[in-house]
């Protein structure tokens, strides 16, 4: 859970959307944050924490398989 909180704190620097998450089978999506606005350093940190940019989804969103499964 600590890594998820770290990732969310990084993303919080780039916005505070009212409904920030979307879940589908085995995937957690962070919506309302434009990945192109996230610094390279923070994108790399998010990658280490289990999030990557899914460019095929609504112009690009951060997603995680690590936190999308129980």
VMD Tcl script that draws the C-alpha trace (Angstrom):
set ca {
  {0.00 0.00 0.00}
  {2.94 2.33 0.65}
  {3.94 2.28 -3.03}
  {0.38 3.13 -4.11}
  {0.31 6.09 -1.73}
  {3.69 7.29 -3.01}
  {2.42 7.10 -6.60}
  {-0.77 8.98 -5.76}
  {1.23 11.71 -3.99}
  {3.37 12.15 -7.10}
  {0.27 12.41 -9.29}
  {-1.38 14.85 -6.89}
  {1.25 17.43 -7.89}
  {-0.33 17.45 -11.37}
  {-3.98 17.76 -10.45}
  {-6.69 16.75 -8.05}
  {-9.52 15.32 -10.17}
  {-12.83 14.69 -8.46}
  {-13.01 11.07 -9.69}
  {-9.36 10.06 -10.20}
  {-9.59 6.30 -10.64}
  {-11.20 3.72 -12.88}
  {-10.85 -0.02 -12.43}
  {-11.33 -2.81 -14.91}
  {-10.34 -6.44 -14.66}
  {-6.71 -6.46 -13.48}
  {-6.10 -2.77 -14.24}
  {-6.23 0.46 -12.23}
  {-6.43 3.64 -14.30}
  {-5.67 7.15 -13.05}
  {-7.81 9.57 -15.02}
  {-7.83 13.35 -15.09}
  {-4.03 13.69 -15.05}
  {-2.39 14.50 -18.40}
  {0.72 12.29 -18.69}
  {2.39 14.82 -21.00}
  {2.46 17.31 -18.11}
  {4.20 14.89 -15.72}
  {7.97 15.39 -15.55}
  {10.31 12.71 -16.84}
  {11.67 12.22 -13.36}
  {8.19 11.66 -11.91}
  {7.21 9.40 -14.82}
  {10.28 7.26 -14.09}
  {9.41 7.16 -10.37}
  {5.85 6.14 -11.21}
  {7.19 3.37 -13.43}
  {9.25 2.03 -10.54}
  {6.12 2.12 -8.38}
  {4.10 0.09 -10.90}
  {2.42 2.72 -13.10}
  {2.99 3.28 -16.80}
  {1.39 5.42 -19.50}
  {-1.29 3.69 -21.56}
  {-1.37 5.85 -24.69}
  {-4.15 3.78 -26.28}
  {-6.66 4.91 -23.68}
  {-8.34 8.31 -24.01}
  {-5.22 10.07 -25.26}
  {-3.04 8.69 -22.49}
  {-3.60 7.75 -18.88}
  {-1.50 6.22 -16.15}
  {-2.36 2.63 -15.42}
  {-1.16 -0.22 -13.27}
  {-1.61 -3.95 -13.37}
  {0.15 -4.17 -10.01}
  {-2.63 -2.31 -8.21}
  {-5.46 -3.46 -10.45}
  {-5.56 -7.02 -9.11}
  {-6.46 -8.40 -5.75}
}
mol new
graphics top color blue
foreach p $ca { graphics top sphere $p radius 0.5 }
foreach p [lrange $ca 0 end-1] q [lrange $ca 1 end] { graphics top cylinder $p $q radius 0.2 }
display resetview
